[in-house]
Each structure stands twice: as C-alpha cells, then as structure tokens.
Amino acid sequence: MGYGMRSVKRRYEAAVFLPQQCVRFWWYPTGYLYSHREAPHFTVPRYTKLADWDYISQCREAAQPLPLFGNGDILSFADYNNNLKYADGCMIGRGALIKPWIFKEIKDQQHMDISSSERMDILRRFCTYGLEHWGSDALGVEKTRSYLLEWLSFLYRYIPVGVLEVLPQRINQRPPYYHGRDDVETLMCSPNCRDWIRLTEQLLGKVPDGFNFVPKHQANAYA
C-alpha cells in the first residue's frame, strides 16, 4: 500500500489500517508500504521530499508478526543498508529506473562507475528486446522508442561516480549542470527531451517528421 504523508491524520490511518489488514489477510506472507512525503496539492511535482522511513518503522511494529517491506528513495547500496534497520526488507522502484545496476552494487557492496559506452550497451539491449517483442517494422520501432524515451526521463538523473564530489548520490538532490567525461555521457545527463530523442536516433534511426515527446511521469521533481 502507498501513503503520501500529507497530514497527521493520514499517518494515523496507515498505522491503524496495517494491523487490521494483518488480521484480515493473515494468510498473506508479507506486507509492503511505500511512505512518501508528497506535496499537499497535485499541482506541485511529486517526490520533492524524502521517504519517511521512521514512519515505516512504526508501521512495521504495528504490523507484527507480518514482515513489512518498505520502499522509497533508495539509490545506492548505502541507502539500502541504512534502511534495512527500519523494515524487514527493502523494495526499489525509481532507483532501479535511474540506475539499473543498483542491485549489483548492493550485492557487491560498492559504488560502480559505469562508463557511457556501458550505458549505451544497456540501451542497445533494451532496444533489441523491444524490437523482438513488438517487431522491427515501423510500428515496432516507434513503440520501442516511446518506452525508451520514458525510461530516459529517469536515466538522465544518474550522475556518474567519477563526476560526483560526494558519495553517494541522493535521489532528491538536483545536480548542478556539468559536462560528462565524453560527448555521449554529456548527452545522457541532459534534462532536455530533444537530447533523449537524439539518443534514440543513434539506436533506432531518425524519428518521423513532426515527432514530439513529453514524459508521462514527473521524474524530474527535486527538493
């Protein structure tokens, strides 16, 4: 279940709701709570505040003996390790879209400095899977492109380890403008949709005349 922390009342309702559901659905092996301090109005971008892991910990106690998995703002193995003390396990959402190799980082317990060529290989593999699934005709290419562009609206937020001044990167911190270590890396960090389209053209060919893209998800919200 997900609860935006808009008010004390909502926080109280979540804490009361969890133990009730644990009794009602006693056969279900685990619980999951996404606790995020969202903006009070939908006109303000979401995800501008960090997830409230202290509150997840309170819900974990209320949910006993049901194991409770928490989710929110994990972008490094350090975030993962720290948040394990608040929940029985952690789930990762946006962090995996921004940095798909985060699971290997957690497994190896180290930051990985992925080069632009390695990141392009990941995108190339994504396109291969898309064309295999939707077909390599014009319709399949544009379907693959649309999903790739949506993913790029998350991927551009990754800051290479070799560029960061302080580790680890925080998911809600807006980075200053920077140049990558090569032209492709600079293109990948651009928040401009036109640059994302240029990346897809390197993998899927030119876009049709009049093509335009607006991301569906407000992934660009920062504190």
C-alpha positions as CSV (number, residue, x, y, z in Angstrom):
1,M,0.0,0.0,0.0
2,G,1.2,3.6,-0.6
3,Y,0.6,6.5,1.7
4,G,1.5,10.1,0.8
5,M,2.3,11.8,4.1
6,R,0.0,14.8,3.6
7,S,-1.3,15.0,7.1
8,V,-1.1,13.6,10.6
9,K,-4.5,12.1,10.1
10,R,-3.3,10.1,7.1
11,R,-0.3,8.9,9.0
12,Y,-2.5,7.7,11.9
13,E,-4.9,5.9,9.4
14,A,-2.0,3.9,8.0
15,A,-0.8,2.8,11.4
16,V,-4.3,1.7,12.3
17,F,-5.0,0.1,8.9
18,L,-2.0,-2.1,8.8
19,P,-2.7,-4.3,11.9
20,Q,-6.3,-4.6,10.8
21,Q,-5.3,-5.9,7.5
22,C,-2.8,-8.3,9.0
23,V,-5.6,-10.0,10.8
24,R,-8.0,-9.9,7.8
25,F,-5.4,-11.3,5.4
26,W,-3.5,-13.5,7.8
27,W,-2.6,-15.9,5.0
28,Y,-0.6,-13.3,3.1
29,P,3.2,-13.8,3.8
30,T,4.4,-10.2,3.7
31,G,3.3,-6.5,3.8
32,Y,4.6,-3.6,1.7
33,L,4.4,0.1,2.5
34,Y,5.5,3.0,0.4
35,S,5.6,6.0,2.7
36,H,6.4,9.2,0.9
37,R,6.0,12.8,1.9
38,E,4.2,14.1,-1.1
39,A,3.3,17.7,-1.9
40,P,-0.1,18.8,-0.5
41,H,-1.5,19.7,-3.9
42,F,-1.3,17.8,-7.2
43,T,-0.2,21.0,-9.0
44,V,3.2,20.6,-7.2
45,P,5.5,17.9,-8.6
46,R,5.6,14.7,-6.6
47,Y,8.7,13.2,-4.9
48,T,10.1,16.5,-3.7
49,K,10.6,15.1,-0.2
50,L,12.4,12.1,1.1
51,A,10.5,9.0,2.1
52,D,9.7,8.8,5.8
53,W,11.5,5.6,6.9
54,D,10.9,6.4,10.6
55,Y,7.2,6.1,9.9
56,I,7.7,2.8,8.0
57,S,9.4,1.6,11.2
58,Q,6.4,2.5,13.2
59,C,4.1,0.6,10.8
60,R,6.5,-2.3,10.9
61,E,5.9,-2.6,14.7
62,A,2.2,-2.2,14.2
63,A,2.1,-5.0,11.6
64,Q,3.9,-7.6,13.7
65,P,4.1,-10.6,13.2
66,L,3.7,-9.8,9.5
67,P,7.0,-9.0,7.8
68,L,6.9,-5.5,6.4
69,F,8.9,-4.4,3.3
70,G,9.4,-0.6,2.8
71,N,10.1,1.4,-0.3
72,G,11.3,4.9,-1.1
73,D,14.4,6.8,-2.3
74,I,17.0,4.0,-2.4
75,L,19.6,4.9,-5.0
76,S,22.7,3.3,-3.5
77,F,23.9,0.3,-1.5
78,A,24.4,2.7,1.4
79,D,20.7,3.8,1.2
80,Y,19.7,0.1,1.2
81,N,21.9,-0.8,4.1
82,N,20.7,2.1,6.2
83,N,17.0,1.5,5.6
84,L,17.2,-2.2,6.4
85,K,17.0,-1.2,10.1
86,Y,13.6,0.3,9.5
87,A,11.9,-2.6,7.7
88,D,12.2,-6.4,7.2
89,G,13.2,-5.8,3.7
90,C,13.5,-3.1,1.0
91,M,11.9,-2.7,-2.4
92,I,13.4,-0.5,-5.1
93,G,11.4,1.4,-7.7
94,R,12.8,4.7,-9.2
95,G,16.3,3.8,-8.0
96,A,16.3,0.9,-10.4
97,L,15.0,3.0,-13.3
98,I,17.6,5.7,-12.7
99,K,20.5,3.2,-12.0
100,P,19.6,-0.4,-13.3
101,W,22.9,-1.8,-11.9
102,I,21.9,-0.8,-8.3
103,F,21.2,-4.5,-7.5
104,K,24.8,-5.5,-8.4
105,E,26.1,-2.6,-6.3
106,I,24.0,-3.9,-3.3
107,K,25.3,-7.4,-3.9
108,D,29.0,-6.3,-4.2
109,Q,28.6,-3.5,-1.6
110,Q,30.5,-1.0,-3.7
111,H,29.8,2.0,-6.0
112,M,30.1,1.2,-9.7
113,D,31.4,3.8,-12.1
114,I,29.6,2.8,-15.3
115,S,31.0,4.4,-18.5
116,S,28.9,5.9,-21.2
117,S,29.7,3.0,-23.6
118,E,28.5,0.5,-21.0
119,R,25.3,2.5,-20.5
120,M,24.8,2.6,-24.3
121,D,25.1,-1.2,-24.3
122,I,22.3,-1.3,-21.8
123,L,20.1,0.9,-24.0
124,R,21.1,-1.2,-27.1
125,R,20.0,-4.4,-25.3
126,F,16.7,-2.7,-24.3
127,C,16.1,-1.8,-28.0
128,T,16.9,-5.4,-29.1
129,Y,14.3,-6.8,-26.6
130,G,11.8,-4.2,-27.7
131,L,12.2,-5.0,-31.4
132,E,12.0,-8.7,-30.7
133,H,8.8,-8.2,-28.8
134,W,7.0,-5.6,-30.9
135,G,8.6,-6.3,-34.2
136,S,11.1,-4.4,-36.3
137,D,8.6,-2.7,-38.6
138,A,7.8,1.0,-38.3
139,L,5.1,0.3,-35.6
140,G,7.5,-1.8,-33.5
141,V,10.3,0.7,-33.8
142,E,8.2,3.6,-32.6
143,K,6.7,1.5,-29.8
144,T,10.2,0.6,-28.6
145,R,11.2,4.3,-29.0
146,S,8.3,5.5,-26.8
147,Y,9.2,3.2,-24.0
148,L,12.9,4.0,-24.3
149,L,12.1,7.7,-24.1
150,E,10.1,7.2,-20.9
151,W,13.0,5.3,-19.4
152,L,15.5,8.0,-20.5
153,S,13.3,10.5,-18.5
154,F,14.6,8.6,-15.4
155,L,18.1,7.6,-16.6
156,Y,19.3,11.2,-17.2
157,R,19.2,11.7,-13.4
158,Y,22.1,9.4,-12.8
159,I,25.3,11.2,-12.0
160,P,28.5,9.1,-12.8
161,V,30.5,8.2,-9.7
162,G,33.6,9.7,-11.4
163,V,31.9,13.1,-11.6
164,L,30.4,13.2,-8.1
165,E,32.1,15.3,-5.5
166,V,30.5,13.5,-2.6
167,L,29.2,9.9,-2.5
168,P,26.6,8.6,-2.6
169,Q,24.2,10.5,-4.9
170,R,20.9,11.4,-3.3
171,I,17.7,10.8,-5.3
172,N,16.0,14.1,-4.5
173,Q,19.0,16.4,-4.9
174,R,19.1,18.5,-8.1
175,P,22.7,18.2,-9.5
176,P,24.4,21.3,-10.9
177,Y,25.0,21.5,-14.6
178,Y,28.0,19.5,-15.6
179,H,29.9,18.1,-18.6
180,G,30.4,14.4,-18.8
181,R,33.7,12.8,-19.5
182,D,32.8,12.4,-23.1
183,D,30.1,13.7,-25.5
184,V,27.8,10.7,-25.0
185,E,27.9,11.0,-21.2
186,T,27.1,14.7,-21.5
187,L,24.2,13.9,-23.8
188,M,22.9,11.2,-21.3
189,C,22.8,13.7,-18.4
190,S,20.8,16.3,-20.3
191,P,17.3,17.1,-19.0
192,N,16.2,18.2,-22.4
193,C,13.7,15.8,-24.2
194,R,15.3,16.7,-27.6
195,D,18.6,15.2,-26.4
196,W,16.8,12.0,-25.4
197,I,15.3,11.8,-28.8
198,R,18.9,12.2,-30.3
199,L,20.0,9.2,-28.2
200,T,17.1,7.1,-29.5
201,E,18.1,8.1,-33.1
202,Q,21.5,6.6,-32.5
203,L,19.8,3.3,-31.7
204,L,16.6,3.2,-33.7
205,G,17.1,5.6,-36.6
206,K,15.6,9.0,-37.3
207,V,12.2,9.9,-35.8
208,P,9.3,10.7,-38.2
209,D,8.6,14.3,-39.2
210,G,6.8,16.2,-36.5
211,F,7.7,13.8,-33.8
212,N,7.3,15.1,-30.2
213,F,7.8,13.6,-26.8
214,V,6.5,14.7,-23.4
215,P,7.3,12.3,-20.4
216,K,4.3,10.9,-18.7
217,H,5.9,10.7,-15.3
218,Q,7.1,13.7,-13.2
219,A,10.5,12.1,-12.6
220,N,12.2,15.5,-12.6
221,A,11.0,16.6,-9.2
222,Y,13.7,17.6,-6.7
223,A,13.8,19.2,-3.3
